[in-house]
């Protein structure tokens, strides 16, 4: 009798342990749903792991658009790829496709090759409706905080392109000061596209004062149109068409804490592994504390940051943060062969998030941002494979090489610039 009790106890312990490991995605879904995030279960997700993959795929899809193309970006750089995009959009407008585009005014003015007034006039004369979100006018400080940092392209209500890339040729060719510009984007098809359409439509009305016409979004011909888009990268997962995806949309004042809490809850629910790639890991307190708690639970935390950056003080602040995480047991990888601008997180081999949000105060406290939380092990494994491949181009941070990487002055700057963390 005692023997069977022991066997039953061992089985129950194993079952509970296995069940708890399988529950990190379910717990995260519950937490996100409590914050108002809706999940759909009929999606395809295709990762586009470079600028070339993104633009090749997206331009091919736009060339087949039959009803509308909606674009919302932090900026459109006035360069070769921007010219290719707007030339194609002008062609589609001549064919009768409705084209609407939004860009952030600060994102445009901070761009080294901005769209100027005569560029915008030319674009509009080609039949494209394009507007700047929150134009920067005197007094300029009034417009410094809540910027539109999203990256969204919706085609015919059938698919959305979203992730970390704006429109610029350096996503393909790199920059002399960095070398390769490493980034991640994706194409999603399925029910979740409606969530992105609602995000765009809300911002369009906020920016222009007028709603997107309902006959554009709900045209009967478009809804019934089952014509396939050809030449696009396929979703090779067995779960294709059945992936569970929820959209976390940060809107200042209305949903100010949703993005940081989404990251916090996902990390808090992790059972055995968290992997993060993020270029501006200056961290807000709630996410930093969640990472500390994960390490205390014995969760393996792997974080990849970039040795090179496009913001001068960021490497010092990031170095300060990752050094503290390393001392608590996190594995920190410095990507060496270019600028890693990717914004992804993978948890427990079971779910991941991809989007526009950086793990800094600007994204988590101030800006408009959007991330997809993808509850799919296949997509997560694809991202984990990319992570492992990028490790080969990275240096693992150790106590021995810490002082070699950061001299005394750099370490002091990392500590001192912590006072700016709430603003950067």
Protein Blocks (a to p, Z undefined) as FASTA:
>chain_A
ZZmmmmmmmmmmmmmmmmmmmmmmmmmmmmmmmnopacdfkbccdddfbfklmmmmmmmm
mmmpckbccdddfbdcdbfklmmmmmmmmmmmmnopacdddddfklmmmpmbdcdfklmm
mmmmnopacddehiadddfklmmmmccfbdcddehhlaccedjbdcdfklmnopfklopa
dddddddedjklmmmmmmmmmmmmmmnopacdfklmmgfklmmpmcdcehiacdfbfkgo
iaccddddddehjlmmlmmmmmmmmmmmpmkbccdddfblnopaklmmmmmmmmmnopac
dddddfbdcbfklmmmmmmmmmmmmmnopacdddfkbccfbdcddeehlaccddjbdcbf
klmmmmccdddddddfklmmmmmmmmmmmmmmcccddfklmmmmpcfklmmmmmmmmmmm
mmZZ
